[in-house]
C-alpha cells in the first residue's frame, strides 16, 4: 500500500506533534507492505527515516523572510503554510496518478484532514484522520471573534470525521468528539513516554547536566519543574501566581522551554511578583536531556488551563517517577488521577495548596512517583504504541477493498 502522510508542521522539531509524527513513521516504515511519502512544512531538521520519502513545501521567495520559525498553534504564518501545503499535496497526488503509481491511502494529521477530504473527492483515495485536537475548539479559543462560527466549524469537523475510514484521536475526550461526529472507526492512539527513545539532538552529555546547579537552587529547596512551551493555554501565569502564595516555603520552580519573546514576558512577571529567588527560566533544552532533568526534579507541574488533549509531556512525567501536580481538567484527568498525582482546580489558591502539600511531604512525593512509573511502564511505552498503530493498519488493510481508489 502506498501511503501519503500529511504532517502540516515543521519536521523535525522537538515538540509534541512532530515527535508523534516521527513515532508513527518509525512504525509504518517497518511494515513491509507499505511505502510512505511524507509531506511537511519547509522548516525542521533532517532525521533518518528508513523507507520514507520526505518532501517539503516550497516557500515563494517573496515570503521567505517572513515565514520562519512557525510555532505551535494557529497563526497567520501557519495558515499561509497550510495553503502552500494544500497545493503541494494536490501536486503530489496528481503526479503519482500520472506516473501510474497512485497513492492508496492518506494519513492526515490535524488540519490536513480537510486536504485529505478534498483528495478523496477528486481521486477517491480513502484517508485516516490523525486527530490531535478539536480544530473547532482550537480556533475559537485562539480567536474568540470566531465564536459565532463555532457551529459551522463543528459541522466542517464532523464532515471530515465522517468522510474518513478511521479516526485516530490521542485521548479519550477527542475520541468522544469523534464518536459524536459519527466516526466510522475510532482508534485511540495515545502518546507515550519519550524517556527510553533515542534522540539525534546535539547537546550536553548526561554527565554534564546538574539541574540544581543550573537553576542556582539552595540546599534543601524542593525543585518543581515545568517543561513545555509558554503559550497562554499552558497556564504558566497560574503557576507563577501560585508560587507567589507560598513564597515562604523552601522551593524553586524551574521552567524549561519557551520562545524568546514569551520568556521575556514571563521574566518580567516574575520580577513584578518579587519571585526571582523562587523561579528560574532556563529556556529550551534538547529532548536528549529530558530524562535527566526530570529525574533531578522533585515535583513535575502542568498548570494547563485550556484544551482537552493530553500533553505529550504527561507520559514522560509519569515515566520519570516523580510526583505530579496538574490542573483537574480533561486535558489531564483522562490520564492522571489521585493514585499517581495531585489534581487541583485551575486557580492560583488551589494550585498553591497542591504545591504546598507536595513540598512539605517527601513521603507523599515518593509514593506518587513510584505509582506513576509503574503506570507508564505498563501503558505508555513505544512497544505499546507500535502495537496499537499496527493493529489499526492491519484492520485498514483487511478492509481496504471497501475503499480502494478507482478512476473517476
Rosetta blueprint (number, residue, H / E / L):
1 X L
2 X E
3 X E
4 X E
5 X E
6 X E
7 X L
8 X L
9 X L
10 X L
11 X L
12 X L
13 X L
14 X L
15 X L
16 X H
17 X H
18 X H
19 X H
20 X H
21 X H
22 X H
23 X H
24 X H
25 X H
26 X H
27 X H
28 X H
29 X L
30 X L
31 X L
32 X L
33 X L
34 X L
35 X E
36 X E
37 X E
38 X E
39 X E
40 X E
41 X L
42 X L
43 X L
44 X L
45 X L
46 X L
47 X L
48 X L
49 X L
50 X L
51 X L
52 X E
53 X E
54 X E
55 X E
56 X E
57 X L
58 X L
59 X L
60 X L
61 X H
62 X H
63 X H
64 X L
65 X L
66 X L
67 X L
68 X L
69 X L
70 X L
71 X L
72 X L
73 X L
74 X L
75 X L
76 X H
77 X H
78 X H
79 X H
80 X H
81 X H
82 X H
83 X H
84 X H
85 X H
86 X H
87 X H
88 X H
89 X H
90 X H
91 X H
92 X H
93 X H
94 X H
95 X H
96 X H
97 X H
98 X H
99 X L
100 X L
101 X L
102 X L
103 X L
104 X L
105 X E
106 X E
107 X E
108 X E
109 X E
110 X H
111 X H
112 X H
113 X H
114 X H
115 X H
116 X H
117 X H
118 X H
119 X H
120 X H
121 X H
122 X H
123 X H
124 X L
125 X L
126 X L
127 X E
128 X E
129 X E
130 X E
131 X E
132 X L
133 X L
134 X L
135 X H
136 X H
137 X H
138 X H
139 X H
140 X H
141 X H
142 X H
143 X L
144 X H
145 X H
146 X H
147 X H
148 X H
149 X H
150 X H
151 X H
152 X H
153 X H
154 X H
155 X H
156 X H
157 X H
158 X H
159 X H
160 X H
161 X H
162 X H
163 X H
164 X L
165 X L
166 X E
167 X E
168 X E
169 X E
170 X L
171 X L
172 X H
173 X H
174 X H
175 X H
176 X H
177 X H
178 X H
179 X H
180 X H
181 X L
182 X L
183 X L
184 X L
185 X L
186 X E
187 X L
188 X L
189 X L
190 X L
191 X L
192 X L
193 X L
194 X L
195 X L
196 X L
197 X L
198 X L
199 X L
200 X L
201 X L
202 X L
203 X L
204 X L
205 X L
206 X H
207 X H
208 X H
209 X L
210 X L
211 X H
212 X H
213 X H
214 X H
215 X H
216 X L
217 X L
218 X L
219 X L
220 X L
221 X L
222 X E
223 X E
224 X E
225 X E
226 X E
227 X E
228 X L
229 X L
230 X L
231 X L
232 X H
233 X H
234 X H
235 X L
236 X H
237 X H
238 X H
239 X H
240 X H
241 X H
242 X H
243 X H
244 X H
245 X H
246 X L
247 X L
248 X L
249 X L
250 X L
251 X E
252 X E
253 X E
254 X E
255 X E
256 X E
257 X L
258 X L
259 X L
260 X H
261 X H
262 X H
263 X H
264 X H
265 X H
266 X H
267 X H
268 X H
269 X H
270 X H
271 X H
272 X H
273 X L
274 X L
275 X L
276 X L
277 X L
278 X L
279 X E
280 X E
281 X E
282 X E
283 X E
284 X L
285 X L
286 X L
287 X H
288 X H
289 X H
290 X H
291 X H
292 X H
293 X H
294 X H
295 X H
296 X L
297 X L
298 X L
299 X E
300 X E
301 X E
302 X E
303 X L
304 X L
305 X L
306 X L
307 X L
308 X L
309 X L
310 X L
311 X L
312 X L
313 X H
314 X H
315 X H
316 X H
317 X H
318 X H
319 X H
320 X H
321 X L
322 X L
323 X E
324 X E
325 X E
326 X E
327 X E
328 X L
329 X L
330 X H
331 X H
332 X H
333 X H
334 X L
335 X L
336 X L
337 X L
338 X L
339 X L
340 X L
341 X L
342 X E
343 X E
344 X E
345 X L
346 X L
347 X L
348 X H
349 X H
350 X H
351 X H
352 X H
353 X H
354 X H
355 X H
356 X H
357 X H
358 X H
359 X H
360 X H
361 X L
362 X H
363 X H
364 X H
365 X H
366 X H
367 X H
368 X H
369 X H
370 X H
371 X H
372 X H
373 X H
374 X H
375 X H
376 X H
377 X H
378 X H
379 X H
380 X L
381 X L
382 X H
383 X H
384 X H
385 X H
386 X H
387 X H
388 X H
389 X H
390 X H
391 X H
392 X H
393 X H
394 X H
395 X H
396 X H
397 X H
398 X H
399 X L
400 X H
401 X H
402 X H
403 X L
404 X L
405 X L
406 X L
407 X L
408 X L
